[in-house]
Amino acid sequence: SAAYLVICGPIFAFLGVFQITLGAFRGSGSTRTAMVFSIQELWIWRIPLSYVMLSVLGMGIVGVWYAMAASYVLSAITTVAWFFRGTWTDNELDDSEVEASDSDEPEVDRASPVD
């Protein structure tokens, strides 16, 4: 509805910042960091805020939309703050780790047909 666009529309910029920052974490090899921030966006911010606004404050579906907007903003702030903290750069892979993980995989004979 129009109310959703009025409430959440301007906040989509924060969602974009959040997703771009998660992409930076993933690209650097810090996939756990990206996973934790994805979980916090839904389970720490959105669901509890939605519950409070829907059930406790009695705001109805509009309260859920405000909770979504707040979760986008709060997630963007926490994720960007972690990004600028810089500790995620410690998770870089070096060539020896990549070679070791490649050798752990069983070799597959590509010449034999698969039944």
C-alpha positions as CSV (number, residue, x, y, z in Angstrom):
1,S,0.0,0.0,0.0
2,A,1.0,3.6,-0.1
3,A,1.7,3.7,3.6
4,Y,4.4,1.0,3.1
5,L,6.1,3.1,0.4
6,V,6.0,6.2,2.6
7,I,7.4,4.4,5.6
8,C,10.0,2.1,4.0
9,G,10.7,3.8,0.7
10,P,13.3,6.3,2.0
11,I,14.9,3.6,4.1
12,F,15.9,1.4,1.2
13,A,19.1,3.4,0.9
14,F,20.1,2.0,4.3
15,L,19.2,-1.5,3.0
16,G,21.5,-0.9,0.0
17,V,24.4,0.2,2.3
18,F,23.8,-2.9,4.4
19,Q,23.8,-5.3,1.4
20,I,26.9,-3.7,-0.1
21,T,28.8,-3.9,3.2
22,L,27.8,-7.6,3.5
23,G,29.2,-8.1,0.0
24,A,32.5,-6.6,1.0
25,F,32.7,-8.9,4.0
26,R,31.9,-11.9,1.8
27,G,34.4,-10.8,-0.9
28,S,37.2,-10.6,1.7
29,G,36.5,-14.1,2.9
30,S,34.7,-13.0,6.1
31,T,31.6,-15.0,5.3
32,R,30.9,-15.7,9.0
33,T,30.8,-11.9,9.6
34,A,28.3,-11.5,6.8
35,M,26.2,-14.3,8.2
36,V,26.1,-12.9,11.7
37,F,25.1,-9.5,10.4
38,S,22.4,-11.0,8.3
39,I,21.0,-13.0,11.3
40,Q,21.1,-9.9,13.5
41,E,19.1,-7.9,10.9
42,L,16.2,-10.4,11.1
43,W,16.4,-12.0,14.5
44,I,17.7,-9.2,16.7
45,W,16.1,-6.2,15.1
46,R,13.2,-7.0,12.8
47,I,11.3,-9.8,14.5
48,P,11.5,-8.4,18.1
49,L,10.6,-4.9,17.0
50,S,7.7,-6.2,14.8
51,Y,6.4,-8.2,17.8
52,V,6.5,-5.2,20.1
53,M,4.9,-2.8,17.6
54,L,2.3,-5.3,16.5
55,S,1.3,-7.0,19.8
56,V,2.4,-4.7,22.6
57,L,1.8,-1.3,21.1
58,G,-1.1,-2.4,18.9
59,M,0.1,-0.6,15.8
60,G,-1.0,-3.3,13.4
61,I,0.7,-3.9,10.1
62,V,2.0,-0.3,10.0
63,G,4.0,-1.2,13.1
64,V,5.6,-4.1,11.3
65,W,6.5,-1.7,8.4
66,Y,8.1,0.7,11.0
67,A,10.0,-2.3,12.5
68,M,11.3,-3.2,9.0
69,A,12.4,0.3,8.4
70,A,14.1,0.4,11.8
71,S,15.8,-2.9,11.2
72,Y,17.3,-1.6,7.9
73,V,18.7,1.5,9.6
74,L,20.0,-0.3,12.7
75,S,21.6,-3.1,10.6
76,A,23.3,-0.6,8.3
77,I,24.7,1.4,11.2
78,T,26.1,-1.7,13.0
79,T,27.4,-3.3,9.9
80,V,29.2,-0.1,8.7
81,A,30.6,0.5,12.2
82,W,32.1,-3.0,12.1
83,F,33.4,-2.5,8.6
84,F,35.2,0.7,9.7
85,R,36.5,-1.1,12.8
86,G,38.6,-3.1,10.3
87,T,39.0,-6.4,12.2
88,W,37.3,-8.2,9.3
89,T,40.5,-7.8,7.3
90,D,42.2,-10.4,9.5
91,N,40.2,-13.2,7.8
92,E,42.1,-13.1,4.5
93,L,43.0,-16.4,3.0
94,D,46.5,-17.0,1.8
95,D,47.5,-19.4,-1.0
96,S,48.6,-22.2,1.4
97,E,45.1,-22.4,3.0
98,V,43.5,-22.6,-0.4
99,E,45.8,-25.3,-1.6
100,A,45.3,-27.3,1.6
101,S,41.5,-27.1,1.3
102,D,41.7,-28.2,-2.4
103,S,43.7,-31.3,-1.4
104,D,41.1,-32.4,1.1
105,E,38.5,-33.0,-1.6
106,P,38.4,-36.5,-3.1
107,E,39.4,-36.8,-6.7
108,V,36.7,-37.5,-9.2
109,D,37.4,-39.6,-12.3
110,R,35.7,-37.6,-15.0
111,A,36.4,-40.2,-17.7
112,S,34.1,-42.9,-16.2
113,P,30.4,-42.7,-16.8
114,V,28.1,-42.1,-13.9
115,D,25.3,-44.6,-13.4
